[in-house]
Amino acid sequence: MTCAEVVELVTAYLDGTLDPETEQRFVEHLALCDGCEIYVEQIRRTAAEVGRVEPEDLAAETRDRLLAAFRSFPR
């Protein structure tokens, strides 16, 4: 597995939705690649922190900027 594949699959990995073979390859890559291991941990922590934020906790400008950023992602 390449680093680019890890980036593509990180959400599925953290959600536990990878098929067993792909998950095994993902884990094996993390064991060999410090950069990807750090990246996955950063995404895990970010998701955990963002999951605790309620929309009403954000200033209107911050909320609008976040929504604009997420809406700009290619689909």
ROSE-4610 file (N, C-alpha, C; in Angstrom, 1 decimal, always signed):
// ROSE-4610
residu = [M/M/M/T/T/T/C/C/C/A/A/A/E/E/E/V/V/V/V/V/V/E/E/E/L/L/L/V/V/V/T/T/T/A/A/A/Y/Y/Y/L/L/L/D/D/D/G/G/G/T/T/T/L/L/L/D/D/D/P/P/P/E/E/E/T/T/T/E/E/E/Q/Q/Q/R/R/R/F/F/F/V/V/V/E/E/E/H/H/H/L/L/L/A/A/A/L/L/L/C/C/C/D/D/D/G/G/G/C/C/C/E/E/E/I/I/I/Y/Y/Y/V/V/V/E/E/E/Q/Q/Q/I/I/I/R/R/R/R/R/R/T/T/T/A/A/A/A/A/A/E/E/E/V/V/V/G/G/G/R/R/R/V/V/V/E/E/E/P/P/P/E/E/E/D/D/D/L/L/L/A/A/A/A/A/A/E/E/E/T/T/T/R/R/R/D/D/D/R/R/R/L/L/L/L/L/L/A/A/A/A/A/A/F/F/F/R/R/R/S/S/S/F/F/F/P/P/P/R/R/R]
num = [1/1/1/2/2/2/3/3/3/4/4/4/5/5/5/6/6/6/7/7/7/8/8/8/9/9/9/10/10/10/11/11/11/12/12/12/13/13/13/14/14/14/15/15/15/16/16/16/17/17/17/18/18/18/19/19/19/20/20/20/21/21/21/22/22/22/23/23/23/24/24/24/25/25/25/26/26/26/27/27/27/28/28/28/29/29/29/30/30/30/31/31/31/32/32/32/33/33/33/34/34/34/35/35/35/36/36/36/37/37/37/38/38/38/39/39/39/40/40/40/41/41/41/42/42/42/43/43/43/44/44/44/45/45/45/46/46/46/47/47/47/48/48/48/49/49/49/50/50/50/51/51/51/52/52/52/53/53/53/54/54/54/55/55/55/56/56/56/57/57/57/58/58/58/59/59/59/60/60/60/61/61/61/62/62/62/63/63/63/64/64/64/65/65/65/66/66/66/67/67/67/68/68/68/69/69/69/70/70/70/71/71/71/72/72/72/73/73/73/74/74/74/75/75/75]
x = [+0.9/+0.0/+0.9/+0.5/+1.2/+0.7/+1.4/+1.0/-0.3/-0.3/-1.5/-2.8/-2.6/-3.7/-4.2/-3.2/-3.5/-4.4/-4.0/-4.7/-6.2/-6.3/-7.7/-8.5/-7.9/-8.6/-8.7/-8.1/-8.0/-9.4/-10.4/-11.7/-12.3/-12.3/-12.8/-12.1/-10.8/-10.1/-10.6/-10.7/-11.1/-12.5/-13.4/-14.8/-14.9/-13.8/-13.9/-14.6/-14.6/-15.4/-14.5/-13.2/-12.3/-12.6/-12.4/-12.5/-11.2/-11.3/-10.1/-8.8/-8.8/-7.5/-6.9/-7.7/-7.3/-6.9/-7.6/-7.3/-5.9/-5.6/-4.3/-3.2/-3.4/-2.4/-2.2/-3.3/-3.2/-2.4/-2.7/-2.0/-0.5/-0.2/+1.2/+1.9/+1.2/+1.9/+2.2/+1.2/+1.4/+2.6/+2.8/+3.9/+5.3/+5.3/+6.5/+6.7/+5.7/+5.7/+5.4/+6.4/+6.1/+5.2/+5.5/+4.7/+3.2/+2.8/+1.4/+0.9/+1.7/+1.2/+0.8/+1.7/+1.4/+0.2/+0.1/-1.1/-2.4/-2.4/-3.7/-4.0/-3.0/-3.3/-3.8/-3.3/-3.8/-5.2/-5.6/-6.9/-7.9/-7.4/-8.2/-8.5/-7.4/-7.6/-8.5/-8.3/-9.2/-10.6/-10.9/-12.3/-12.9/-12.1/-12.6/-12.9/-12.0/-12.3/-13.4/-13.5/-14.6/-15.9/-15.9/-17.1/-17.7/-16.9/-17.4/-17.9/-17.7/-18.1/-19.6/-20.4/-21.8/-21.8/-22.6/-22.7/-22.9/-23.7/-24.0/-22.8/-21.8/-20.5/-19.6/-19.8/-19.0/-19.5/-18.6/-19.0/-19.5/-20.5/-21.1/-20.1/-19.1/-18.0/-17.3/-16.9/-16.2/-17.0/-18.3/-19.2/-19.3/-19.5/-19.6/-18.3/-17.2/-15.9/-15.7/-16.1/-16.0/-16.9/-18.2/-19.1/-18.6/-18.1/-17.5/-16.4/-15.5/-14.4/-14.9/-15.8/-16.3/-17.0/-17.8/-18.5/-17.6/-16.4/-15.4/-14.7/-14.8/-14.1/-14.8/-13.9/-14.4/-15.2/-16.2/-17.0/-16.9]
y = [-1.2/+0.0/+1.2/+2.3/+3.5/+4.5/+5.5/+6.6/+7.3/+7.5/+8.1/+7.2/+5.9/+5.0/+5.1/+5.3/+5.5/+6.7/+7.8/+9.1/+8.8/+8.1/+7.9/+7.0/+6.1/+5.1/+5.4/+6.5/+6.7/+6.8/+7.4/+7.5/+6.1/+5.3/+4.0/+3.1/+3.3/+2.6/+3.0/+4.3/+4.7/+4.3/+4.3/+3.8/+2.3/+1.6/+0.1/-0.5/+0.1/-0.4/-0.9/-1.1/-1.7/-3.2/-3.8/-5.3/-5.8/-7.0/-7.5/-7.5/-7.8/-7.8/-6.3/-5.4/-4.0/-3.5/-3.8/-3.4/-3.9/-5.2/-5.8/-5.0/-4.7/-4.0/-2.6/-1.9/-0.6/-0.7/-1.6/-1.8/-2.1/-2.9/-3.2/-2.0/-1.2/+0.1/+1.0/+1.1/+2.0/+1.5/+0.2/-0.3/+0.0/+0.3/+0.6/+2.1/+2.9/+4.3/+5.2/+5.8/+6.8/+7.9/+8.5/+9.6/+9.3/+8.1/+7.8/+7.4/+6.9/+6.6/+7.9/+8.9/+10.2/+10.8/+10.7/+11.3/+10.6/+9.3/+8.6/+9.1/+9.2/+9.6/+11.1/+11.9/+13.3/+13.3/+12.5/+12.5/+11.9/+10.9/+10.3/+11.3/+12.1/+13.1/+14.2/+14.6/+15.7/+15.3/+14.1/+13.6/+13.6/+13.1/+13.0/+14.4/+15.4/+16.7/+17.4/+17.3/+17.9/+17.3/+16.0/+15.4/+15.9/+16.6/+17.2/+18.6/+19.2/+20.6/+20.6/+21.4/+21.6/+22.9/+22.9/+24.1/+25.4/+25.3/+26.5/+27.0/+26.1/+26.5/+27.4/+27.4/+28.1/+29.5/+30.5/+31.8/+31.6/+32.5/+32.4/+32.4/+33.3/+33.4/+32.1/+31.5/+30.2/+29.1/+29.0/+28.0/+28.2/+29.4/+29.7/+29.3/+29.6/+29.2/+27.7/+27.0/+25.5/+24.9/+25.4/+24.9/+25.2/+26.3/+26.7/+25.7/+25.5/+24.6/+23.2/+22.7/+21.3/+21.2/+22.3/+22.3/+22.4/+22.9/+23.0/+21.7/+20.7/+19.4/+18.8/+18.3/+17.6/+16.3/+16.0/+14.8/+13.8]
z = [+0.0/+0.0/+0.0/-0.7/-0.8/+0.2/+0.5/+1.4/+0.8/-0.5/-1.1/-0.9/-0.9/-0.6/+0.8/+1.7/+3.2/+3.3/+2.7/+2.8/+2.3/+1.2/+0.6/+1.5/+2.2/+3.0/+4.5/+5.0/+6.4/+7.1/+6.4/+7.0/+7.2/+6.1/+6.2/+7.2/+7.4/+8.4/+9.8/+10.0/+11.3/+11.6/+10.6/+10.8/+10.9/+10.6/+10.7/+9.5/+8.4/+7.2/+6.1/+6.3/+5.3/+5.3/+4.1/+4.1/+4.8/+5.3/+6.1/+5.4/+4.1/+3.4/+3.2/+2.9/+2.8/+4.2/+5.2/+6.5/+6.9/+6.6/+6.9/+6.2/+4.9/+4.2/+4.8/+5.2/+5.8/+7.1/+7.9/+9.2/+9.0/+8.0/+7.7/+7.2/+6.4/+6.0/+7.1/+8.0/+9.2/+10.0/+10.1/+10.9/+10.3/+9.0/+8.3/+8.0/+8.1/+7.7/+8.9/+9.5/+10.6/+10.2/+9.0/+8.5/+8.4/+7.9/+7.8/+9.2/+10.0/+11.4/+12.1/+12.0/+12.6/+11.9/+10.6/+9.9/+10.4/+10.5/+11.0/+12.4/+13.3/+14.6/+14.7/+13.8/+13.7/+13.3/+12.3/+11.8/+12.9/+13.6/+14.7/+15.8/+16.2/+17.2/+16.8/+15.5/+15.0/+15.0/+14.5/+14.4/+15.8/+16.8/+18.2/+18.7/+18.5/+19.0/+18.3/+17.0/+16.2/+16.6/+16.9/+17.3/+18.6/+19.4/+20.6/+20.5/+19.3/+19.1/+18.6/+19.2/+18.8/+17.9/+16.9/+16.0/+16.8/+17.9/+18.6/+19.5/+19.6/+20.3/+19.5/+18.2/+17.3/+17.0/+16.8/+16.4/+15.0/+14.6/+13.3/+12.1/+12.3/+11.2/+11.1/+12.2/+12.2/+11.6/+12.0/+11.4/+9.9/+9.5/+8.0/+7.3/+7.8/+7.2/+7.1/+8.2/+8.2/+7.1/+7.1/+6.1/+4.7/+4.4/+3.1/+2.8/+3.7/+3.5/+3.1/+3.9/+3.6/+2.3/+2.0/+0.7/-0.5/-0.3/-1.4/-1.8/-0.9/-1.2/-2.5/-3.4/-4.5/-4.1/-4.9/-4.5/-5.6]
